[in-house]
Amino acid sequence: MDFITFNTQNTKFVDGEFIKNDDIYDKIYEDGSFTLDDQWMSFDCNGVSIVVDYEISVSGSSSYDSGDYWTPPSYDVDVDSVDISVTSVSIDEYEVELTSELKEIFEILVTKSL
């Protein structure tokens, strides 16, 4: 069995299919709170390919103020929470058994890459 050393500081984002941070505000504006599954990101860590599959749940609200004679109309979007739940991780195309510590590390890595 081979072991690899994983250092998040040496990890570079490569590709993915996911909602970007700026698009979260647009989706809350359109739909309110939402959950998206089948999101993924791939990373390179010293030549080792890492693919993280996850689901994202976003809670938020939007408010509209029509204004009055002196105040122009305004629209605000507030994000209350963004929860990432890692569903699987593959390293060089081999699925990894996820411990709670590994899940937490990859959830932080995904959150930083949004």
MOGICOR-V305980 format. One line per field, one symbol per residue. ss: DSSP state (2 for helix, 1 for strand, 0 for the rest). phi: phi as a letter, one per 30 degrees, with the letter a starting at -180 (. if undefined). Layout:
ss->???
phi->???
//
This chain:
ss->000000022211111110002222222222200111111111111001111111111111111110000000011111111111111111100110000222222222222220
phi->.ccbccbddcccdcalbaddedddddddedbidabbcicabcbcbhicdbcccabbcbcabbbbcdibeccddbbbbccdabccbdcabcchicdcdcddddedddddddedcd
//
